[in-house]
Amino acid sequence: MNLSVELAPRRKQGLPLQNPVMTASGTLSNGLEAIRIFNINRLGALVSKGTTLRPREGNPQPRTAETPSGMLNTIGLQNVGIDALVRDIAPVWATWRVPVIVNIAGETVDEFAELASRLDGVPGVSGIEANVSCPNIAIGGMLFGQDPKQAAAVTRAVLRATTLPVIVKLTPNVTDIVGVARAVVETGADALCVINTLQAMAIDIRARRPVLSTVFGGLSGPAIKPVALRAVYQVAGAVDVPVVGCGGISRGEDAVEFIMAGATAVQVGTATFANPLAPIDVLEGIERFMAESGVSDVQELVGAARES
Ligand SMILES: Cc1cc2nc3c(=O)[nH]c(=O)nc-3n(C[C@H](O)[C@H](O)[C@H](O)COP(=O)(O)O)c2cc1C
């Protein structure tokens, strides 16, 4: 069975993955704990925690809340910062077989470019995921991804600053995700990740206060899967670069839905909180589905549910 996929077909070196299952940024940190629990090297790729120029402590507690079929988070990009990432973490990744993609978040276009240039040529780093979609920070974040011109400006700056393949991660918190996707791809993005979390909130009725310290947070998990699937279907129909589907995937069947909607690869995020082995389960579920349906190459499934 061939499960390999290519995330950067426009590039000579490409960004080949041995299978389409990736981890979603921010849900397995930088993989150093997860590798003790399961063999990360079986996956297609690992995506790092959102990384910023300076270390960040993130938002005050409470910053997570459970919801029916999902969760809210407002972590606020807690991370070690690019210096520690390059110095301490990338050398560990360089000993792994799985490609690692670093998710970056800048407060300005220039910060995105600076982050990208710092990662260029670093052993252990195979690609960049530009996060123009974080709903939980005051400056930058989702605001970039809500404006096609701003999203394109970030993409352009990142592409100029690095030779690494660049995936741009889109926010669903827009009226027209296809417009943003087109602007980013016209600027040269190698691939798109669809979607980040949906802006949402919860209220503690006894305290008469919002549950999260920042009032709003991002909704993820199975609750958002149909929304993410719709967005992937729309975006994949409008652009000619690989789309990475993300949102509520916890089983192989979920991943197959995204692939049939047009995704080349998928990311597993919130599911790992209840089941740290979820990415492996998703991979094995895809393999089982392919075996049962007599599919020998996962490419045959990409876009299979689209009108031709
Ligand atoms: C606790 C938590 C932290 C996250 N941190 C990041 C992040 O740093 N960068 C990013 O681009 N997305 C981040 N995300 C969004 C996920 O990568 C993913 O896009 C989203 O959760 C939807 O997928 P899921 O339903 O499989 O979790 C985070 C999500 C969660 C739940």
The ligand as an ORCA input file, in Angstrom:
! r2SCAN-3c Opt
* xyz 0 1
  C      -4.367     23.539     23.351
  C      -4.240     23.935     21.910
  C      -3.133     24.677     21.502
  C      -3.002     25.053     20.161
  N      -1.901     25.766     19.773
  C      -1.742     26.098     18.464
  C      -0.566     26.802     18.021
  O       0.350     27.088     18.802
  N      -0.469     27.127     16.698
  C      -1.467     26.804     15.794
  O      -1.342     27.127     14.610
  N      -2.580     26.130     16.193
  C      -2.721     25.777     17.486
  N      -3.843     25.076     17.878
  C      -4.863     24.717     16.882
  C      -4.680     23.270     16.395
  O      -3.416     23.071     15.804
  C      -5.794     22.882     15.386
  O      -5.722     23.747     14.268
  C      -7.188     22.985     15.988
  O      -7.184     22.617     17.349
  C      -8.204     22.132     15.252
  O      -7.824     20.770     15.206
  P      -8.306     19.676     16.316
  O      -9.800     19.782     16.399
  O      -7.818     18.355     15.791
  O      -7.631     20.052     17.586
  C      -3.998     24.684     19.211
  C      -5.099     23.937     19.634
  C      -5.234     23.546     20.945
  C      -6.433     22.734     21.361
*
